[in-house]
Amino acid sequence: MVLQVSGDQRERLTMSIDRLNQSSDRIKDSRRTVLETEELGVTILEDLHQQRQTLLHAHNKLHGVDDAIDKSKKVITSMSRRISRNKWIVGSVIAALVFAIILIISFKVSH
């Protein structure tokens, strides 16, 4: 009987050792997976940081372009006003000259 109990204990011990080895292998696999996931996470974070920097740089450039467009609009509006004003001035001068020519012609014809 002692040999049977001893054999039974050996079998249990062997099974326990096998389970422990399997558990150790699973833990090693889990650690490997965790490390791979961590590396992937770090890579993703670096990519996201780089993309954020790119977006911030583009955002700043767009603000600069927006400011330049606003200034351009002001210059174009000012030029348009000057063109309108100059047209009125030229039209007024032409009208005054036509009126003066008509006066001169009518004065010459009447005398």
C-alpha positions in Angstrom: 0.0 0.0 0.0 2.8 2.4 0.7 4.1 1.9 -2.8 0.6 2.6 -4.3 0.2 5.8 -2.3 3.7 6.8 -3.3 3.0 6.1 -6.9 -0.3 8.0 -6.7 1.5 10.9 -5.1 4.2 10.9 -7.8 1.5 11.0 -10.4 -0.2 13.9 -8.7 3.1 15.6 -8.3 3.9 15.1 -12.0 0.5 16.5 -12.9 1.0 19.5 -10.6 4.4 20.1 -12.1 3.0 19.9 -15.6 0.2 22.4 -14.7 2.8 24.7 -13.2 4.9 24.4 -16.4 1.9 25.2 -18.5 1.0 28.1 -16.3 4.6 29.4 -16.5 4.4 29.1 -20.3 1.1 31.0 -20.4 2.6 33.7 -18.1 5.6 34.0 -20.4 3.3 34.2 -23.5 1.2 36.8 -21.7 4.4 38.8 -20.8 5.5 38.6 -24.4 2.1 39.8 -25.6 2.1 42.6 -23.0 5.6 43.7 -24.2 4.6 43.6 -27.9 1.4 45.5 -27.1 3.4 48.1 -25.1 5.8 48.5 -28.0 2.9 48.9 -30.4 1.3 51.4 -28.0 4.6 53.5 -27.8 4.8 53.4 -31.6 1.2 54.6 -32.0 1.8 57.3 -29.4 4.9 58.5 -31.3 2.9 58.6 -34.5 0.1 60.5 -32.9 2.5 63.0 -31.4 4.0 63.5 -34.8 0.6 63.9 -36.4 -0.4 66.4 -33.7 2.7 68.5 -34.4 2.0 68.4 -38.1 -1.6 69.5 -37.5 -0.5 72.3 -35.2 2.0 73.5 -37.8 -0.7 73.4 -40.5 -3.1 75.2 -38.2 -0.5 78.0 -37.5 0.2 78.3 -41.2 -3.5 78.6 -42.0 -3.9 81.4 -39.4 -1.0 83.2 -41.2 -2.7 82.7 -44.6 -6.0 83.8 -43.1 -4.4 87.0 -41.9 -2.8 87.6 -45.3 -6.2 87.1 -47.0 -7.8 89.6 -44.7 -5.1 92.2 -45.5 -5.5 91.4 -49.2 -9.2 92.0 -49.0 -8.7 95.3 -47.3 -6.2 96.4 -50.0 -8.6 95.3 -52.8 -11.5 97.1 -51.2 -9.4 100.2 -50.9 -8.3 99.9 -54.5 -11.9 99.4 -55.6 -13.0 102.6 -53.7 -10.2 104.6 -55.4 -11.1 103.3 -58.8 -14.8 104.3 -58.2 -13.7 107.7 -56.9 -11.4 108.2 -59.9 -14.2 107.3 -62.3 -16.4 109.9 -60.7 -13.7 112.5 -60.9 -12.9 111.7 -64.6 -16.6 111.7 -65.4 -17.0 115.0 -63.6 -14.1 116.5 -65.5 -15.4 115.2 -68.8 -18.9 116.6 -68.0 -17.4 120.0 -67.1 -15.3 120.1 -70.3 -18.3 119.2 -72.4 -20.3 121.9 -70.6 -17.5 124.4 -71.2 -17.3 123.4 -74.9 -21.0 123.8 -75.3 -20.8 127.2 -73.6 -18.0 128.3 -75.8 -19.7 127.1 -79.0 -23.0 128.7 -78.0 -21.2 132.0 -77.1 -19.3 131.9 -80.5 -22.5 131.1 -82.4 -24.5 133.9 -80.8 -21.8 136.6 -81.5 
